[in-house]
Amino acid sequence: MTIHIFGIKNCDTMKKATHWLSLNDVEYDFHDYKKEGVNEHWLKAWCQLVSWDALLNTRGTTWRKLSHDERANVNEEKACALMKQYPSLVKRPVLVDDSGKVYVGFSETQYQKINFERKT
């Protein structure tokens, strides 16, 4: 199983997640969407699997810096457009397993429940 983890390298939550994966011998591919951007196709696919409001980070400084108009009347389409334009608006991390299941955020309890294939 190949795990793909998406986020921003310097994010504390990302560091916790990648540290946990490493400690538990889980191989993963990392995509830094601050540097590499976030693909619109991924955002739309993720929104089909988890709600767009679970993906949209409204607690960070990027959200607070948006104009009133940008923050007003957000729906799935607008949220995806904002997250594509401002990748820091995507909650971190987004973890996708080989089956396509998507997990948003990091919780040790949640990660313990995922059936990861361990390194050999």
PEWOTA-V319612 format. One record per helix or strand of 2 or more residues. SS is the DSSP state (2 for helix, 1 for strand). FROM is the first residue (numbers start at 1). TO is the last residue. If there is no record, write none. Layout:
BEGIN
ss: {SS;SS}
from: {FROM;FROM}
to: {TO;TO}
END
This chain:
BEGIN
ss: {1;2;1;2;2;2;2;2;2;1;1;2}
from: {3;12;28;40;52;61;68;76;87;94;102;108}
to: {7;23;32;49;55;65;71;85;89;96;104;113}
END
